[in-house]
Amino acid sequence: MSPETPFVSVRQMSLDDVPAVVALQRRVYPEELAWTPEELTQHLAVFPEGQLVVVDQAGQVVGSASSLIIDWDDYGEEAKWSTITGRGTFETHNPLGTTLYGADMCVEESARRHGAGSLLYQARKEVVRARGLKRLLTGGRIPGYAQVSSKITPQEYVAEVVRGKRKDPTLSFQLANGLVVLDVVPEYLEDPESRGFATLLEWLNPEYVT
């Protein structure tokens, strides 16, 4: 993809998109972190408007995001991804909840730094606003931590990224999109690059009415 290639739009994922999203995930993530066709199909059945894709001018899927609604009061700040997402099934989706939980976001490497990920975050925020939800909450990988894990703690690493002293491929991007770090969660995912740690991040809906 050339730098000038525009992204046509972000839109709701369809069943026809599932093979392309699976292929994208397998290119970008370690195999154990990629969604299966069955999981993506289940997500669409549970909460279709929370499943999003970005397509380029040729109609190719270059990014995806999977989300569900939860009641955050049902969980603690150190809740694991598998608990919140029902082990990836989204059976924990609660349409009466006030939190949109971002379970996953994946962007083609060649499409990064061209706005694809930001389009997905904007679309998630629109879902939050449209449904009158309180917040967007997500757990973020810290893949850059593997390079320094023998020298500093994950909390120190995250603090340095937040202060701008260090760059992380995922966390720096999330901060740039208006998310705020609430905590560092151990054993969030089986993710060797992040040494199992993740950040818990939040974006509050300024239009939320209690």
C-alpha positions as CSV (number, residue, x, y, z in Angstrom):
1,M,0.0,0.0,0.0
2,S,1.4,3.4,-1.0
3,P,1.4,6.3,1.5
4,E,-1.2,8.2,-0.6
5,T,-3.7,5.3,-0.7
6,P,-6.8,6.6,0.9
7,F,-9.2,4.7,3.2
8,V,-12.7,4.7,1.8
9,S,-14.5,4.2,5.1
10,V,-15.0,2.4,8.3
11,R,-18.1,0.3,8.4
12,Q,-19.8,-2.5,10.2
13,M,-18.3,-5.9,9.5
14,S,-20.4,-8.4,7.5
15,L,-20.2,-12.2,7.2
16,D,-18.6,-11.7,3.8
17,D,-15.7,-9.9,5.5
18,V,-14.9,-12.8,7.9
19,P,-12.4,-14.6,5.7
20,A,-10.5,-11.3,5.0
21,V,-10.5,-10.4,8.7
22,V,-9.2,-13.9,9.6
23,A,-6.4,-13.6,7.1
24,L,-5.5,-10.1,8.3
25,Q,-5.3,-11.3,11.9
26,R,-3.1,-14.2,11.0
27,R,-0.7,-11.9,9.2
28,V,-0.5,-9.4,12.1
29,Y,-0.9,-11.4,15.3
30,P,0.8,-14.4,16.8
31,E,-1.4,-17.4,15.8
32,E,-2.8,-17.9,19.3
33,L,-4.2,-14.4,19.4
34,A,-6.0,-14.4,16.0
35,W,-9.8,-14.8,15.8
36,T,-11.3,-17.9,14.2
37,P,-14.1,-17.7,11.6
38,E,-16.4,-19.2,14.2
39,E,-15.6,-16.5,16.8
40,L,-16.1,-13.6,14.3
41,T,-19.4,-15.1,13.2
42,Q,-20.5,-15.4,16.8
43,H,-19.6,-11.8,17.5
44,L,-21.7,-10.6,14.6
45,A,-24.6,-12.6,15.9
46,V,-24.3,-11.2,19.4
47,F,-23.6,-7.5,18.7
48,P,-23.2,-6.6,15.0
49,E,-22.8,-2.9,15.4
50,G,-19.7,-3.4,17.5
51,Q,-17.8,-5.3,14.8
52,L,-16.0,-2.9,12.4
53,V,-13.7,-2.9,9.4
54,V,-11.7,-0.3,7.5
55,V,-11.4,-0.8,3.8
56,D,-9.1,0.9,1.3
57,Q,-10.0,2.3,-2.1
58,A,-9.9,-1.1,-3.7
59,G,-12.3,-2.5,-1.1
60,Q,-9.7,-4.5,0.7
61,V,-10.0,-4.9,4.5
62,V,-7.0,-3.3,6.1
63,G,-8.2,-3.1,9.7
64,S,-10.8,-4.6,12.1
65,A,-12.1,-4.0,15.6
66,S,-14.3,-6.2,17.8
67,S,-16.3,-4.9,20.7
68,L,-19.1,-5.8,23.1
69,I,-21.1,-4.0,25.8
70,I,-20.5,-4.9,29.5
71,D,-21.4,-3.6,32.9
72,W,-18.0,-2.8,34.3
73,D,-19.3,-3.1,37.8
74,D,-19.4,-6.9,37.2
75,Y,-15.6,-7.0,36.9
76,G,-12.5,-5.7,38.7
77,E,-9.7,-3.6,37.3
78,E,-7.5,-6.7,37.0
79,A,-10.1,-8.7,35.2
80,K,-8.6,-10.8,32.4
81,W,-9.5,-10.6,28.7
82,S,-10.9,-14.1,28.8
83,T,-13.2,-13.3,31.6
84,I,-14.5,-10.1,30.2
85,T,-15.1,-11.6,26.7
86,G,-16.4,-15.0,27.7
87,R,-13.2,-16.5,26.4
88,G,-13.7,-14.7,23.1
89,T,-17.3,-15.8,22.6
90,F,-18.8,-12.5,23.6
91,E,-21.4,-14.4,25.6
92,T,-20.8,-11.8,28.3
93,H,-22.3,-9.0,26.1
94,N,-24.8,-7.1,28.2
95,P,-27.0,-4.6,26.2
96,L,-28.0,-2.9,29.4
97,G,-24.4,-2.1,30.4
98,T,-22.8,1.3,30.1
99,T,-19.3,0.4,28.8
100,L,-18.2,-0.5,25.3
101,Y,-15.3,-2.9,25.8
102,G,-12.8,-3.0,22.9
103,A,-11.8,-6.7,22.8
104,D,-9.5,-6.4,19.8
105,M,-8.2,-4.0,17.1
106,C,-6.0,-5.2,14.2
107,V,-4.5,-3.0,11.4
108,E,-2.5,-4.2,8.4
109,E,1.2,-3.2,8.9
110,S,1.3,-1.3,5.6
111,A,-1.8,0.7,6.6
112,R,-0.4,1.9,9.9
113,R,0.3,5.6,10.3
114,H,-2.2,6.3,7.5
115,G,-5.3,6.7,9.7
116,A,-6.9,3.3,9.7
117,G,-6.6,2.7,13.4
118,S,-7.8,6.2,14.2
119,L,-10.9,5.6,12.0
120,L,-11.7,2.5,14.1
121,Y,-11.3,4.4,17.3
122,Q,-13.5,7.2,16.0
123,A,-16.2,4.7,15.0
124,R,-16.0,3.1,18.5
125,K,-16.6,6.5,20.1
126,E,-19.5,7.0,17.8
127,V,-21.1,3.7,19.0
128,V,-20.6,5.0,22.6
129,R,-22.2,8.3,21.8
130,A,-25.1,6.8,19.8
131,R,-26.0,4.3,22.5
132,G,-25.5,6.9,25.3
133,L,-22.8,4.8,27.0
134,K,-20.5,6.1,29.7
135,R,-17.2,5.0,28.4
136,L,-15.0,3.1,26.0
137,L,-12.7,0.7,27.9
138,T,-10.1,-1.6,26.4
139,G,-7.0,-3.6,27.3
140,G,-3.9,-2.7,25.4
141,R,-0.9,-4.8,24.5
142,I,2.5,-3.3,25.3
143,P,4.6,-5.2,22.6
144,G,7.6,-3.0,23.1
145,Y,8.0,-4.1,26.7
146,A,9.8,-7.4,25.6
147,Q,12.9,-5.4,24.7
148,V,13.4,-4.0,28.1
149,S,11.6,-6.4,30.4
150,S,14.9,-7.5,32.1
151,K,15.6,-3.9,33.1
152,I,12.4,-2.3,34.2
153,T,8.9,-3.3,35.4
154,P,5.9,-3.1,33.2
155,Q,4.6,-0.2,35.4
156,E,7.8,1.7,34.8
157,Y,7.6,1.0,31.1
158,V,4.0,2.2,30.8
159,A,4.8,5.3,32.9
160,E,7.7,6.2,30.5
161,V,5.4,5.8,27.5
162,V,2.7,8.0,29.1
163,R,5.3,10.7,29.8
164,G,6.6,10.5,26.2
165,K,10.1,9.3,27.2
166,R,9.5,6.0,25.3
167,K,7.4,4.9,22.3
168,D,5.4,1.7,22.2
169,P,3.7,0.6,19.0
170,T,0.3,0.1,20.6
171,L,0.2,2.2,23.7
172,S,1.6,5.4,22.1
173,F,-1.1,5.1,19.4
174,Q,-3.9,4.6,22.0
175,L,-2.8,7.6,24.0
176,A,-2.8,9.7,20.8
177,N,-6.4,8.7,20.3
178,G,-7.5,10.1,23.6
179,L,-7.4,7.0,25.8
180,V,-6.1,7.3,29.4
181,V,-4.3,4.5,31.3
182,L,-6.1,3.3,34.4
183,D,-3.9,0.4,35.4
184,V,-1.4,-2.3,34.3
185,V,-2.9,-5.7,34.4
186,P,-0.8,-8.9,34.8
187,E,-1.7,-12.1,32.9
188,Y,-4.2,-10.3,30.7
189,L,-3.4,-12.4,27.6
190,E,-1.0,-15.1,26.6
191,D,1.2,-12.6,24.8
192,P,4.9,-13.1,24.9
193,E,5.8,-9.7,23.4
194,S,4.0,-8.0,26.3
195,R,5.2,-10.6,28.8
196,G,1.5,-11.2,29.6
197,F,0.9,-7.6,30.8
198,A,-1.6,-5.1,29.4
199,T,-2.8,-1.6,30.0
200,L,-6.4,-0.9,31.0
201,L,-7.4,2.2,29.1
202,E,-10.5,4.4,29.2
203,W,-12.2,7.1,27.1
204,L,-15.1,8.8,28.8
205,N,-18.1,10.0,26.8
206,P,-18.4,13.8,27.4
207,E,-22.0,13.6,26.5
208,Y,-22.9,10.9,29.0
209,V,-26.0,11.6,31.1
210,T,-26.5,9.6,34.3
